[in-house]
């Protein structure tokens, strides 16, 4: 495939970690099952996305958390599925053969409760037709009292380095927003071997039933996604881009994207691709609308390809990010 010629024909086309993407849209893990869930919706096609990230996969099958697992909140959604999945052997043997790899790129999402589990799941996907591997470092480390790997740069880097040694496929590290300095974590993950970064994962939150005075989510807390987290995600993409661009590492920007304006904001902030997740639950055909809107924007601004828009945020040389508000 001639990528340059393809981009002229299709302004949405680009290269991401060496993979040809027909659109900057990436369907996010946990939102489209194992790539087949939305194909039953009339008018939906995986071909409208540059890539599809499969549901989080562990070494052995998991039943997930007790209900309730999902709860709608103002401008968002809490979820605590608990990584329910059939295990990596089942995914490779029974799921991957049914996917149409000519339609889009498929990315595995690797999860684990120990570094050894991450490595083994990564090794098995390395021997599969999967196009790339996303490392979900928000999983709890059972050897460290359940603290998430992704909340600390040292543990994040150890997971990435171990997985890097287990595969030749592109590694995308999914960064948690629930940490002190996401820039430092991004830097450490890049140095450990990450080829790309996904920014951000969900933000931890909870909801309470005031009648029973009990948590609504069976797991007490869950990950908040949807429009409520978009301003936070957008800032994190901008911050991570400051580090990632120095190493020419691309970013999947994600968190509350529901419209073409949202998508454009993330691309301008530094995202080479944009993740769509929660919005699919109430508008399964949102990808078509976003693709069309981006093309219209590029034409209106006489920009030949979406890749030319990445990281074009205009800030004054005398302006620096700071933690002071008001």
N, C-alpha and C positions, 0 to 999 in steps of 0.2 A: 504493500500500500504506500503510495506517495503522499506523505502527510501534508506537505506544503500545498500540493495541488488539491488535496481533499479539503483543506481549510478555505481555499478560494471558492470552491463549490458550496461548501457548507460553513458559514461563519461561526457555527457552534463547535466545529471540530477542533480538537487539540490533542497534544500528547501529554499523558500523565504517567510519570515513572516509566516512560518508554511504551506505554500502552496507548493505542488509538482510541480516543473517546469521541463519539459522534455528538455528544452534548456535554455541557459541564455538570449536568445533574447526576447525582449519585443517590440511589435509593438506600436509605439507612438500615442498618442491622436492627432486627427486631420489629420492623414495620412492614415487611413484605414476606415474612416467613422464610422459606428456602427458595425464593424466586418464583414460586408458582401461585402464590396466594391471590394476587390481584389480576392474574391472567384470565380469571373467570368473570371479570367485570367488563361489560360491553364497552368497547372503545379504548380500553387500556392496553398498552403494549410496553414490554420491557425495553423495546427498541427506542422509546422516547427518552431513555436515560443512558448516559455514557457508561454507567456501571451499576451493578446491584450488589449490595453487601448482604451476604446470607446471615441467617440468625446465628447468634452466639453459640459456639460449639465447644464442648468440653471433651475430655478423654472418654468418660463413661456417660451413659444416659443419666439425665436428671429430670425429676418430676417438677421441680420448681417450688415456689413458695405457696403457702396456704392462702386462700382468698380472704378478703378482696385483693385483687392484684392490680386493678386499674380504677382510677377515680378522676372524674373531670373536675377541674378547678377553674376559677375565673381566668380566661385567656391561656389555659394550659391543661396539662394532664399529668397526674402522678401514676407511675407504674412501678411495680416490684414483682416482675414475672419470676425471677429467680433462676434465670438461664435454663428454663425447660428446653430440653433437646434430646435427640435419640443417641447422641454420642458420635464421635468422629468416624468410626468404622461404618456405621449405618449411612452417614451423610455421603461418604466417598463411594460406597457400594451401591446405594439405592437412590440417592438424590442427584448427585452430579451427572450420572448418565442420562437423566431426563431433561437436563438444561440445554438450551440452544445457545451455544457459545458463538454462533454467527450473528446472533441478535444483539448482544451487548457483552460487556466484560462482567465476569463474576468474581467477587472478592470474598474470601472466607473470613469469618470473625472468630479469632481464637481466644478462648477464656481458660482460666485455670486458677486453682487455689494454692498451687505451689509452682515454683519456677520449672521444676521437672515436668509438670503437667503441660505447661505452656510449650515447652520444648518438644514433647512427644506429639502433641496435636499439630504443631507447626511442621514437624518432620513428616507426618503422614500427609498433610496437605501439600507439602513440597513434591511428593510423589504422585500428585493428582493433576488433572487438567486445569485446576483453579488458576486464575490470572494473577492474583495478588493476595496478600494476607494482611488483614487488619488485626493488630494486637490490642485487645481490650484490657488495659492495665487498671481499670477500675474494679477488678475482681478483688475480693478480700483474701489476704495472705494468711492462711490458717496457721502457719508457723510463727507469725508475728501477732497473734491475738486477734486476727480478723481485720487488721488495718489494710486498707486498699493499697495495692502496689503503686497506683498512679498518684497518690497524694504526696509522695516524697521522691525527689529527683534520684537519689541513690538506688532505691528499689525499682523505680521506673527503668533506669539505665541497665540494671542487672537483667531485667526481663528482656529488654530489647536486644542486648548483647547476646544473651543465650539463644534467643530465637534467630538472630542473625546468623549464628553459627550453624543453624539447623536447616536453612533454606537458601536457595539462590533466587527465589521469587521476590518481587518488590514487597517491602514491609511498610505498612502504614500504621503509625502509632496513634491511638485514640487518646487524646489528653483530657484529663479531668479538670473541671473548673474549681473543684473543691480542694484547693491547695493555695499556699501562700504566694508563690511566684511562678506563674505558668511559663514565663520566658526562660527561667533557669531550667525548668523541667524540659522544655522544648530543646534547649541547647544540649542537655545531657543525652536526650534520646537520639538526637542527630549524631552526636559523637559516638554513640553506641551502635549506630548502623541503621537508623530509620531512614527510609527513602522518601517518606512523606508523613504528614501529620494530619490528623482529623481533629478539628477544634470547633465545638467542645462536646464533651459528653453531658449527660443530664446533671442538673443541680439537685442536691438532696433536699427533700421537703416532707411535710406530713399534713394530714387532715384529721380532724376529730369529729366524731359523731356526738353532738352535745346532749342528745337524749340518753345515750348509753354511757357517755363519757369514756369512750374507748376509741383507739385509733381506727380510722376507716380502713387503712391498709393493713392486711394481715401481718405484714412484716414490720409494722409500725411506721417505717419510713420508706420512701420511694423516690424515684428519679423524676424531677419536674422537667417537662419538655413543652414545646409549643410557643406561641407568640410572647408569653410572659418572660421568657428568658432571652429573647432576641437581642435587646440592647447589651446584655452581658456578653453573649456570644460574639457579637460584632466587635466589641472592645477587645476580647481575648484574641480574635483573629488578627486585629490590627497589631496587638502587642507581639504575638508569635511571629507575624510576618517580618517584624524588625530583625528577628534572629534568623528565620528560615531563608529569607532572600539572600543573606550573606553566603549561604551554603547551597543556594539554588534548589532548595527542597520545597516542593509544592504543598499546598494546604487544601484540605476539604473543609470549607466553612459550613457550619451547621448549627442550628438552634433557633427554631421559631420561624423558619422561612415559609411563607404562605403565598407570596405574590412575586411578580417580576421585580417590583421595586426592592423588596427584601433581598432577592437574589443579586441584583445589581449592586446593592450596598456591600454585600459580602465580597463580591468580586473586586470592587474598587478598593476595599480594605486590604485585599491581598490574597483572597482565595482563588485558586486555579479551578476548583470545582466546588459545587454547592450541594449540600446534603438535604434531601427532602424526607421527612418522616411523619410527624404527627399530622400534618396537613392532609396526608393521604387518607386519613381515617374519615374525614368529612368531605373531601373532594378528590376522589381517586384519579381524576383526569387533570389534576393541577399541573402535571409536568408538561402537557401539551401547551397550556396557557403560558407557562413560564418560558418555554422554548420560543414560542412565537413572540412574546414580549421582548426577550433579549435581542432577537433578530431585528425587530422594529427599532429598538434603541440603537443598535449598531448602525443600521442604515441611516437613521436620523442624524447621528453624530459622525457619519462618514468614517466609521471604524471597520476595517476589513474582517477582523477576526476577534472573537471574544478574548483570546489570549493577550491581545493588545490592551485590554481594559484592566487586566490584573494589576493590583497595587498602584493604581493611578490616583490615589487619594491625595488631595492638595492640602498640605499644611505648611504654615510659615516656618522658615528656618529658625525663627526665634521662639517657636512654640514647642514645649516639651510636655509629655504626659506627666501628670502628677496625681497623687492620691487625695488631694484636697478638693472638696466639692462646695457648691454654694457660692 
